[in-house]
Amino acid sequence: MRSKLAPVLAAAMLAGFAGSAAAYDAYTPTPSVLRVGPGVGYAAIATIPANAPVNVTSCGMRWCQVSYMDTAGYVAKPLLVAGLAPLPNPVAVITLPLAAAAAVATAVLAPTPFPSPAAPIVAAY
C-alpha cells in the first residue's frame, strides 16, 4: 500500500529545489535600505552599503526578497544589479600628482648612507 504522504513530500522537495535554483547573487551599486516587507511602509532592518553583495531569493514586480549578511529582508528591485560588484579601479585610488609621486618614490628608493670604513665608530655608553 502506497503512502498518501509520498507525493506531497516529493512535491515539497521539488519546490524546494526549484526555489533554491532561482536564487542568484547581486549587489547594490548605491546604499540601499533592507526592509521587513516589500514596500516603503515596512520598517528598515539595515542599510546595505554600496557594492555590497546580496543573495536574491525571489523577486516580485517591484521588490526582491534578499539575504544580506545572514539577514533576510526586501530591497526595491531597481536598486539591485545581478552578478558580483566590480572591483575598484586601482588607478583611481592613487591621487598623488606625478611630481609628488616621484618625490615619494625617490625618498623610498634612495640608498641609506652608511658610515665610511675609515671613520671611527664611537659608542657612547
Secondary structure, 3 states (H helix, E strand, C coil): CCCCHHHHHHHHHHHHHHHHHHCEEEEECCCEEEECCCCCCCCEEEEECCCEEEEEEEECCCEEEEEECCEEEEEEHHHCEECCCCCCCHHHHCCCCHHHHHHHHHHHHCCCCCCCCCCCCCCCC
